[in-house]
Amino acid sequence: MMLYQSFLIKYAEIGTKGKNRYLFEDALMKQIRHALKEVDGVFAVTKEFGRIYVEAKGEYDFEDTVAALKRVFGVAWICPMFQIEEKDFDNLKREAVDYIDQVYPDKNLTFKVDSRRADKKYPVTSEQMNRDLGEAVLTAFPQMKVDVHHPQVMLRVEVRNMVNIYSQMIPGPGGMPVGTNGKAMLLLSGGIDSPVAGYMVAKRGVKVEAVYFHAPPYTSERAKQKVVDLARLVSRYSGPMRLHVVNFTDIQLYIYDQCPHEELTIIMRRYMMRIAEMIGKESECLALITGESIGQVASQTVQSLAATNEVCTMPVFRPVIGFDKQEIVDIAEKIGTYETSIEPFEDCCTIFVAKHPVTKPNVKVIRRSEEKLTEKIDDMVRTAVDTREILVCS
């Protein structure tokens, strides 16, 4: 395979942003530069109107570079290309033929030429370029055939400040560049759902932080490491993520001692939401994110979700709320979190689950049960927040 030195990066939604588009373009370029840091090689990331370019300055790994770019939210298409400075049309025809020759060793293909003349001073029109470049390719490779409706190869030529020649369009993840839509706090567990939820909200341009509730000695250090590993996997898409590790043991034991056991899951969940919101406000987050899906477990019935929502003033984003489990698993496998999520290390939610949890909690009853906690709970929550460990996962 030919070693491309340049990539054309196409975006989608960013193009609708009007006068603010440059802000989104700059954010996308920042994310591209960050993603390429893990690739061996030196890259220049530049832009002109409507286009972002990545140019390799020397040797690099093509597959690793494409893989890194496919994790950048905001990228719609990744197009490996020839980029040439010389605009002379005879030279352009030679370059187009050379491109076909290097990229497609088997010439038994149908093709079409699609030319765009962004530089309106260029003396050859788009229609004339299509005809003449097609003729040059057919003359060089008679076995190729033109098919204007369903070509196997779409040879794209853009005349801009330079000339871009490409045919391959590799799908990117889409979405919006991370950091263009505020920040939110993810309640991250060791399960399958919450990493997927964080990924999905980050895809819409939201910067994500995360909070994990740790319950030693009931949950092991390996359970904590599992969550750290998940945060790092999500951060490959979302960018560096701060993970707040909260020691929840004393609060859980206090709830366990004071409250009806069938309400244990709901009351613990309500205090998790309260603590996540406290930390979120300190971190200037605007919302919470959870991996809850309606009806998946007892704490995720509509009544239970309403009971946990009641303690929050921030909006709560639940991006997988209507997904079947297999749909969530499919995304987890796609983003690389599934195998880590199914490692057999329990988190605090599964350790302290009641045998017969209430599935249709009455909020008034839950509030009365929480009154039994008033003597100590506020101080315990404040201690849990103040003594949390903060890790940077990237």
KEVEX-99221 format. One record per residue (C-alpha): residue in three letters; x, y, z. Coordinates in pm, 1 decimal, padded with zeros to 6 digits, always signed. Layout:
! residues N
REC	resn	east	north	up
REC	Ala	X	Y	Z
...
***
This chain:
! residues 394
REC	resn	east	north	up
REC	Met	+00000.0	+00000.0	+00000.0
REC	Met	+00113.0	+00349.3	-00081.1
REC	Leu	+00234.3	+00549.3	+00215.5
REC	Tyr	+00013.4	+00857.8	+00225.0
REC	Gln	+00169.3	+01166.3	+00377.9
REC	Ser	-00152.5	+01363.8	+00422.0
REC	Phe	-00508.6	+01316.9	+00540.1
REC	Leu	-00810.6	+01531.0	+00465.4
REC	Ile	-01040.2	+01543.5	+00769.5
REC	Lys	-01404.9	+01609.6	+00693.1
REC	Tyr	-01657.5	+01714.6	+00953.9
REC	Ala	-02038.0	+01725.1	+00940.7
REC	Glu	-02233.4	+01913.7	+01207.7
REC	Ile	-01957.7	+02168.8	+01259.2
REC	Gly	-02037.3	+02301.9	+00912.4
REC	Thr	-02374.8	+02429.5	+01037.9
REC	Lys	-02228.0	+02652.6	+01310.5
REC	Gly	-02215.2	+02975.1	+01111.6
REC	Lys	-01991.7	+03249.3	+01250.7
REC	Asn	-01889.8	+03029.3	+01545.8
REC	Arg	-01762.2	+02750.8	+01324.8
REC	Tyr	-01398.7	+02845.9	+01379.9
REC	Leu	-01436.5	+02772.9	+01752.2
REC	Phe	-01551.7	+02418.5	+01677.8
REC	Glu	-01280.2	+02373.6	+01415.1
REC	Asp	-01013.6	+02485.0	+01661.7
REC	Ala	-01151.0	+02246.2	+01926.3
REC	Leu	-01146.7	+01963.2	+01673.0
REC	Met	-00786.8	+02039.4	+01576.6
REC	Lys	-00689.0	+02038.2	+01944.9
REC	Gln	-00846.8	+01695.1	+01990.6
REC	Ile	-00675.8	+01562.2	+01675.7
REC	Arg	-00335.9	+01677.8	+01802.1
REC	His	-00403.2	+01511.7	+02138.2
REC	Ala	-00506.0	+01184.1	+01975.1
REC	Leu	-00196.8	+01178.2	+01753.0
REC	Lys	+00037.2	+01205.7	+02052.5
REC	Glu	+00007.1	+00830.3	+02100.1
REC	Val	+00121.5	+00763.3	+01741.5
REC	Asp	+00488.8	+00741.9	+01649.5
REC	Gly	+00560.9	+01030.1	+01414.8
REC	Val	+00540.3	+01406.5	+01384.8
REC	Phe	+00222.2	+01559.7	+01243.8
REC	Ala	+00112.0	+01906.7	+01137.9
REC	Val	-00259.2	+01982.8	+01182.5
REC	Thr	-00377.6	+02281.0	+00978.6
REC	Lys	-00698.1	+02416.0	+00829.4
REC	Glu	-00841.3	+02622.0	+00551.2
REC	Phe	-01206.1	+02708.6	+00492.9
REC	Gly	-01415.9	+02395.5	+00535.1
REC	Arg	-01116.8	+02160.6	+00551.5
REC	Ile	-00877.7	+02027.7	+00816.5
REC	Tyr	-00551.0	+01861.1	+00715.6
REC	Val	-00316.3	+01623.1	+00893.1
REC	Glu	+00028.8	+01597.0	+00737.1
REC	Ala	+00292.7	+01348.5	+00847.8
REC	Lys	+00637.5	+01503.4	+00872.0
REC	Gly	+00840.1	+01191.8	+00801.2
REC	Glu	+00779.7	+00824.8	+00870.1
REC	Tyr	+00472.2	+00713.6	+01065.2
REC	Asp	+00239.7	+00416.0	+01111.7
REC	Phe	-00060.7	+00447.1	+00880.6
REC	Glu	-00288.5	+00202.4	+01064.9
REC	Asp	-00215.7	+00351.9	+01408.2
REC	Thr	-00277.4	+00701.8	+01274.8
REC	Val	-00614.0	+00610.2	+01126.1
REC	Ala	-00710.0	+00428.2	+01447.0
REC	Ala	-00627.5	+00739.4	+01653.0
REC	Leu	-00825.8	+00967.6	+01420.7
REC	Lys	-01125.3	+00731.9	+01437.9
REC	Arg	-01148.1	+00807.8	+01810.3
REC	Val	-01178.2	+01185.0	+01767.3
REC	Phe	-01535.0	+01308.6	+01808.9
REC	Gly	-01626.1	+01558.1	+01539.3
REC	Val	-01446.7	+01369.2	+01260.9
REC	Ala	-01696.4	+01249.0	+01000.9
REC	Trp	-01452.4	+01113.2	+00740.2
REC	Ile	-01079.4	+01044.0	+00721.1
REC	Cys	-00947.2	+01069.9	+00365.4
REC	Pro	-00588.2	+00960.5	+00291.8
REC	Met	-00473.5	+01175.3	+00000.1
REC	Phe	-00211.6	+01305.2	-00234.1
REC	Gln	-00168.4	+01677.5	-00181.4
REC	Ile	+00024.6	+01862.2	-00451.5
REC	Glu	+00136.7	+02223.0	-00479.8
REC	Glu	+00179.9	+02237.9	-00857.5
REC	Lys	-00158.1	+02325.3	-01013.0
REC	Asp	-00052.4	+02300.7	-01376.1
REC	Phe	-00327.0	+02090.7	-01536.2
REC	Asp	-00093.7	+01862.1	-01730.3
REC	Asn	+00088.1	+01790.1	-01404.0
REC	Leu	-00247.4	+01731.6	-01232.7
REC	Lys	-00337.4	+01468.6	-01491.4
REC	Arg	-00006.3	+01292.6	-01432.9
REC	Glu	-00060.4	+01300.4	-01057.0
REC	Ala	-00414.5	+01159.1	-01092.0
REC	Val	-00285.0	+00870.9	-01305.1
REC	Asp	-00001.4	+00810.5	-01058.6
REC	Tyr	-00250.8	+00804.5	-00770.1
REC	Ile	-00464.3	+00537.8	-00939.8
REC	Asp	-00155.4	+00337.2	-01028.0
REC	Gln	-00025.6	+00330.2	-00669.5
REC	Val	-00352.1	+00285.2	-00481.6
REC	Tyr	-00519.1	+00028.9	-00708.6
REC	Pro	-00277.1	-00239.7	-00836.5
REC	Asp	-00572.9	-00428.0	-00987.7
REC	Lys	-00702.0	-00202.9	-01261.7
REC	Asn	-01010.8	-00408.0	-01347.5
REC	Leu	-01231.2	-00147.5	-01183.7
REC	Thr	-01502.9	+00100.6	-01268.3
REC	Phe	-01445.5	+00462.9	-01174.5
REC	Lys	-01580.0	+00814.3	-01183.6
REC	Val	-01403.0	+01149.1	-01142.8
REC	Asp	-01557.1	+01408.1	-00911.0
REC	Ser	-01375.7	+01742.8	-00933.6
REC	Arg	-01436.1	+02052.0	-00723.1
REC	Arg	-01287.4	+02390.1	-00808.9
REC	Ala	-01288.4	+02589.5	-00484.8
REC	Asp	-01025.0	+02816.6	-00639.8
REC	Lys	-01245.8	+02992.2	-00896.6
REC	Lys	-00939.6	+03149.8	-01060.2
REC	Tyr	-00828.0	+02808.1	-01179.5
REC	Pro	-00861.0	+02814.2	-01559.1
REC	Val	-01016.9	+02466.4	-01598.6
REC	Thr	-01380.3	+02416.8	-01495.6
REC	Ser	-01495.1	+02125.0	-01281.7
REC	Glu	-01680.3	+01967.3	-01575.4
REC	Gln	-01374.6	+01992.7	-01800.4
REC	Met	-01154.1	+01845.1	-01526.6
REC	Asn	-01390.5	+01550.3	-01492.3
REC	Arg	-01371.9	+01478.4	-01864.4
REC	Asp	-00997.9	+01531.7	-01909.4
REC	Leu	-00889.3	+01350.2	-01593.6
REC	Gly	-01119.1	+01059.2	-01681.4
REC	Glu	-00966.5	+01048.3	-02029.5
REC	Ala	-00612.8	+01049.3	-01883.4
REC	Val	-00696.1	+00755.7	-01655.5
REC	Leu	-00858.6	+00557.7	-01938.4
REC	Thr	-00562.3	+00622.3	-02168.6
REC	Ala	-00318.9	+00499.8	-01902.8
REC	Phe	-00531.7	+00202.6	-01795.8
REC	Pro	-00760.9	+00084.7	-02078.6
REC	Gln	-00894.5	-00200.9	-01867.3
REC	Met	-01071.2	+00046.6	-01637.7
REC	Lys	-01427.4	+00149.9	-01721.5
REC	Val	-01631.1	+00460.0	-01643.8
REC	Asp	-01948.0	+00411.2	-01435.6
REC	Val	-02111.7	+00738.1	-01336.9
REC	His	-02383.8	+00573.9	-01125.1
REC	His	-02215.2	+00304.7	-00913.5
REC	Pro	-01837.3	+00332.6	-00955.9
REC	Gln	-01605.4	+00111.0	-00756.7
REC	Val	-01360.8	+00401.4	-00733.4
REC	Met	-01469.0	+00762.9	-00688.0
REC	Leu	-01161.6	+00970.5	-00775.5
REC	Arg	-01205.5	+01303.8	-00598.6
REC	Val	-00999.9	+01607.7	-00698.0
REC	Glu	-01024.6	+01938.3	-00510.0
REC	Val	-00849.3	+02248.1	-00636.4
REC	Arg	-00797.4	+02475.8	-00337.2
REC	Asn	-00478.3	+02646.8	-00213.1
REC	Met	-00324.8	+02314.1	-00308.9
REC	Val	-00474.6	+02020.7	-00498.9
REC	Asn	-00620.1	+01730.7	-00299.3
REC	Ile	-00648.8	+01392.2	-00469.9
REC	Tyr	-00820.2	+01110.4	-00283.8
REC	Ser	-01069.3	+00827.1	-00320.7
REC	Gln	-01086.2	+00648.9	+00013.4
REC	Met	-01322.1	+00783.1	+00280.4
REC	Ile	-01283.3	+00609.0	+00615.6
REC	Pro	-01575.9	+00672.6	+00856.0
REC	Gly	-01495.4	+00866.0	+01172.2
REC	Pro	-01701.7	+00860.0	+01492.7
REC	Gly	-01904.4	+01173.2	+01410.7
REC	Gly	-02040.5	+01385.3	+01694.1
REC	Met	-01898.1	+01712.6	+01819.9
REC	Pro	-01547.4	+01799.9	+01945.0
REC	Val	-01508.1	+01734.2	+02317.7
REC	Gly	-01519.4	+02052.4	+02523.0
REC	Thr	-01760.2	+02245.4	+02300.1
REC	Asn	-02072.4	+02165.6	+02506.9
REC	Gly	-01977.5	+02210.1	+02871.3
REC	Lys	-01883.6	+01952.0	+03132.9
REC	Ala	-02072.5	+01674.5	+03312.8
REC	Met	-02003.9	+01429.2	+03596.3
REC	Leu	-02033.2	+01056.7	+03516.2
REC	Leu	-02124.1	+00808.4	+03789.5
REC	Leu	-01881.2	+00538.1	+03680.2
REC	Ser	-01907.0	+00182.4	+03808.8
REC	Gly	-01732.2	-00134.2	+03700.6
REC	Gly	-02029.3	-00243.7	+03490.0
REC	Ile	-02101.3	-00237.5	+03118.5
REC	Asp	-02346.6	+00051.9	+03104.8
REC	Ser	-02180.7	+00356.4	+03263.5
REC	Pro	-01867.6	+00361.6	+03040.3
REC	Val	-02098.5	+00350.0	+02737.7
REC	Ala	-02304.0	+00636.9	+02881.7
REC	Gly	-01989.1	+00847.2	+02929.9
REC	Tyr	-01877.7	+00773.6	+02574.3
REC	Met	-02216.3	+00871.2	+02430.6
REC	Val	-02235.8	+01205.4	+02611.9
REC	Ala	-01871.8	+01285.3	+02527.7
REC	Lys	-01962.0	+01223.6	+02162.9
REC	Arg	-02192.2	+01525.5	+02182.0
REC	Gly	-01900.5	+01750.6	+02277.8
REC	Val	-01934.3	+01729.8	+02658.2
REC	Lys	-01618.3	+01717.0	+02868.4
REC	Val	-01656.2	+01427.1	+03111.1
REC	Glu	-01533.2	+01382.3	+03466.3
REC	Ala	-01620.9	+01071.6	+03667.2
REC	Val	-01691.1	+00966.4	+04025.0
REC	Tyr	-01649.1	+00611.4	+04154.3
REC	Phe	-01782.6	+00490.6	+04490.5
REC	His	-01534.1	+00255.9	+04654.0
REC	Ala	-01621.4	+00043.6	+04959.5
REC	Pro	-01312.0	-00116.3	+05111.8
REC	Pro	-01275.6	-00382.2	+05243.9
REC	Tyr	-01597.9	-00504.0	+05081.7
REC	Thr	-01464.8	-00405.2	+04741.4
REC	Ser	-01105.1	-00484.8	+04653.8
REC	Glu	-00827.8	-00268.4	+04514.1
REC	Arg	-00864.8	-00473.7	+04197.5
REC	Ala	-01226.2	-00354.3	+04168.8
REC	Lys	-01099.7	+00003.0	+04193.8
REC	Gln	-00830.3	-00065.8	+03933.6
REC	Lys	-01096.1	-00204.9	+03701.7
REC	Val	-01281.6	+00128.6	+03716.0
REC	Val	-00956.8	+00319.4	+03659.1
REC	Asp	-00895.3	+00100.2	+03354.3
REC	Leu	-01246.3	+00175.1	+03225.8
REC	Ala	-01191.6	+00548.5	+03274.1
REC	Arg	-00871.6	+00525.0	+03071.2
REC	Leu	-01049.7	+00339.3	+02791.5
REC	Val	-01325.1	+00602.8	+02776.5
REC	Ser	-01062.3	+00878.8	+02789.6
REC	Arg	-00921.6	+00755.8	+02458.1
REC	Tyr	-01233.9	+00914.8	+02308.7
REC	Ser	-01318.3	+01184.3	+02563.5
REC	Gly	-00968.3	+01313.1	+02630.8
REC	Pro	-00803.2	+01313.9	+02977.1
REC	Met	-01060.4	+01242.8	+03248.3
REC	Arg	-01046.4	+01326.3	+03618.9
REC	Leu	-01171.5	+01032.5	+03826.0
REC	His	-01291.1	+01109.4	+04180.4
REC	Val	-01267.7	+00799.1	+04402.1
REC	Val	-01500.7	+00834.1	+04700.1
REC	Asn	-01476.1	+00605.7	+05004.5
REC	Phe	-01840.2	+00507.9	+05054.1
REC	Thr	-01803.3	+00230.7	+05314.7
REC	Asp	-01904.9	+00421.1	+05628.6
REC	Ile	-02208.6	+00573.6	+05456.8
REC	Gln	-02322.8	+00235.3	+05326.7
REC	Leu	-02285.2	+00068.5	+05666.1
REC	Tyr	-02472.9	+00352.4	+05835.3
REC	Ile	-02760.0	+00322.8	+05587.2
REC	Tyr	-02752.9	-00054.4	+05629.2
REC	Asp	-02784.3	-00020.5	+06006.3
REC	Gln	-03051.4	+00250.8	+06014.2
REC	Cys	-03281.4	+00194.1	+05715.4
REC	Pro	-03513.8	-00085.6	+05595.5
REC	His	-03310.6	-00328.1	+05386.1
REC	Glu	-03560.4	-00335.6	+05099.2
REC	Glu	-03495.0	+00039.1	+05059.3
REC	Leu	-03117.8	+00003.5	+05087.3
REC	Thr	-03041.8	+00026.7	+04713.6
REC	Ile	-03258.5	+00333.6	+04655.4
REC	Ile	-03129.2	+00524.1	+04958.6
REC	Met	-02766.5	+00443.8	+04874.1
REC	Arg	-02831.7	+00554.6	+04517.0
REC	Arg	-02981.8	+00881.3	+04638.7
REC	Tyr	-02670.2	+00954.3	+04844.0
REC	Met	-02447.3	+00867.7	+04550.7
REC	Met	-02637.2	+01121.1	+04341.6
REC	Arg	-02608.3	+01382.9	+04616.2
REC	Ile	-02233.4	+01329.4	+04647.2
REC	Ala	-02180.9	+01323.7	+04269.3
REC	Glu	-02366.2	+01654.4	+04244.4
REC	Met	-02157.7	+01809.8	+04522.5
REC	Ile	-01835.9	+01710.1	+04348.3
REC	Gly	-01980.8	+01811.2	+04013.1
REC	Lys	-02057.4	+02161.4	+04136.2
REC	Glu	-01704.8	+02195.1	+04273.8
REC	Ser	-01573.5	+02089.4	+03930.8
REC	Glu	-01805.9	+02330.8	+03745.3
REC	Cys	-02006.2	+02049.6	+03588.1
REC	Leu	-02352.0	+02130.9	+03453.7
REC	Ala	-02510.2	+01784.1	+03463.1
REC	Leu	-02477.3	+01427.2	+03589.3
REC	Ile	-02448.9	+01119.0	+03366.0
REC	Thr	-02558.8	+00766.7	+03457.7
REC	Gly	-02576.0	+00436.2	+03272.6
REC	Glu	-02929.6	+00356.1	+03385.5
REC	Ser	-03168.5	+00174.0	+03150.9
REC	Ile	-03538.8	+00146.0	+03233.6
REC	Gly	-03628.3	-00182.3	+03399.7
REC	Gln	-03283.1	-00338.8	+03380.9
REC	Val	-03254.1	-00381.0	+03760.4
REC	Ala	-03469.9	-00292.3	+04061.5
REC	Ser	-03310.6	+00051.6	+04104.1
REC	Gln	-03391.7	+00138.3	+03742.0
REC	Thr	-03769.2	+00116.6	+03731.2
REC	Val	-03941.5	+00444.1	+03645.3
REC	Gln	-04045.8	+00483.0	+04010.4
REC	Ser	-03689.0	+00419.2	+04130.7
REC	Leu	-03543.0	+00663.5	+03879.7
REC	Ala	-03790.8	+00926.1	+03993.9
REC	Ala	-03688.5	+00865.4	+04354.9
REC	Thr	-03316.5	+00910.3	+04279.6
REC	Asn	-03378.9	+01210.9	+04054.9
REC	Glu	-03561.0	+01387.8	+04337.1
REC	Val	-03239.5	+01465.7	+04526.5
REC	Cys	-03068.8	+01635.3	+04228.2
REC	Thr	-03084.9	+01996.1	+04117.4
REC	Met	-02863.2	+01926.9	+03815.1
REC	Pro	-03012.1	+01763.7	+03505.7
REC	Val	-02934.1	+01391.9	+03484.6
REC	Phe	-02837.8	+01254.9	+03142.5
REC	Arg	-02921.1	+00887.1	+03085.8
REC	Pro	-02815.4	+00822.1	+02725.0
REC	Val	-02884.6	+00443.9	+02735.0
REC	Ile	-03223.0	+00480.2	+02906.6
REC	Gly	-03417.4	+00309.4	+02626.1
REC	Phe	-03153.5	+00058.9	+02512.9
REC	Asp	-03177.8	-00316.9	+02542.9
REC	Lys	-02881.5	-00476.4	+02716.0
REC	Gln	-02747.6	-00619.3	+02390.1
REC	Glu	-02750.9	-00275.0	+02230.5
REC	Ile	-02537.2	-00144.5	+02518.0
REC	Val	-02305.0	-00445.2	+02491.3
REC	Asp	-02261.1	-00379.4	+02117.6
REC	Ile	-02137.7	-00025.5	+02185.5
REC	Ala	-01915.7	-00145.7	+02471.9
REC	Glu	-01752.7	-00394.4	+02235.6
REC	Lys	-01708.7	-00126.4	+01970.0
REC	Ile	-01532.3	+00115.7	+02205.8
REC	Gly	-01324.9	-00153.0	+02377.1
REC	Thr	-01469.4	-00141.2	+02731.3
REC	Tyr	-01668.0	-00467.4	+02733.0
REC	Glu	-01389.0	-00710.4	+02820.3
REC	Thr	-01281.2	-00494.6	+03114.5
REC	Ser	-01639.5	-00444.6	+03234.8
REC	Ile	-01703.6	-00818.6	+03262.4
REC	Glu	-01397.0	-00885.0	+03478.6
REC	Pro	-01521.9	-01054.2	+03800.9
REC	Phe	-01452.7	-00775.6	+04051.2
REC	Glu	-01759.2	-00651.8	+04239.1
REC	Asp	-01836.8	-00286.6	+04307.2
REC	Cys	-02019.6	-00146.1	+04608.3
REC	Cys	-02360.8	-00150.7	+04437.1
REC	Thr	-02354.9	-00527.3	+04390.6
REC	Ile	-02203.4	-00604.7	+04732.2
REC	Phe	-02474.7	-00427.3	+04933.8
REC	Val	-02780.3	-00519.3	+04726.6
REC	Ala	-03087.2	-00631.8	+04924.6
REC	Lys	-03240.8	-00975.2	+04872.1
REC	His	-03582.2	-00824.5	+04794.4
REC	Pro	-03530.3	-00458.8	+04692.8
REC	Val	-03831.6	-00235.4	+04653.9
REC	Thr	-03907.7	-00177.0	+04284.3
REC	Lys	-04178.0	+00089.3	+04322.5
REC	Pro	-04048.2	+00312.1	+04601.0
REC	Asn	-04272.1	+00578.7	+04748.9
REC	Val	-04069.0	+00898.6	+04776.8
REC	Lys	-04246.2	+01006.2	+05096.2
REC	Val	-04163.0	+00672.4	+05259.7
REC	Ile	-03800.0	+00697.4	+05144.6
REC	Arg	-03772.1	+01046.9	+05293.3
REC	Arg	-03905.3	+00923.3	+05627.7
REC	Ser	-03648.9	+00643.1	+05626.5
REC	Glu	-03371.4	+00893.2	+05554.2
REC	Glu	-03474.5	+01094.0	+05863.0
REC	Lys	-03315.3	+00812.2	+06067.6
REC	Leu	-02979.4	+00918.4	+05921.3
REC	Thr	-02988.8	+01285.2	+06019.2
REC	Glu	-02763.2	+01252.9	+06323.6
REC	Lys	-02448.1	+01165.9	+06127.1
REC	Ile	-02510.1	+01156.8	+05755.9
REC	Asp	-02424.6	+01517.5	+05665.5
REC	Asp	-02084.3	+01496.2	+05832.6
REC	Met	-02019.2	+01158.0	+05672.7
REC	Val	-02102.9	+01292.3	+05327.4
REC	Arg	-01877.9	+01594.7	+05378.8
REC	Thr	-01593.4	+01369.0	+05496.0
REC	Ala	-01638.2	+01140.8	+05194.7
REC	Val	-01620.0	+01438.5	+04958.2
REC	Asp	-01323.4	+01601.1	+05133.5
REC	Thr	-01115.8	+01281.8	+05152.2
REC	Arg	-01176.6	+01161.4	+04796.8
REC	Glu	-00883.4	+01060.0	+04578.8
REC	Ile	-00852.1	+01231.9	+04242.2
REC	Leu	-00683.3	+01048.8	+03955.8
REC	Val	-00619.2	+01174.9	+03603.3
REC	Cys	-00693.5	+00901.0	+03349.7
REC	Ser	-00566.5	+00934.1	+02994.1
***
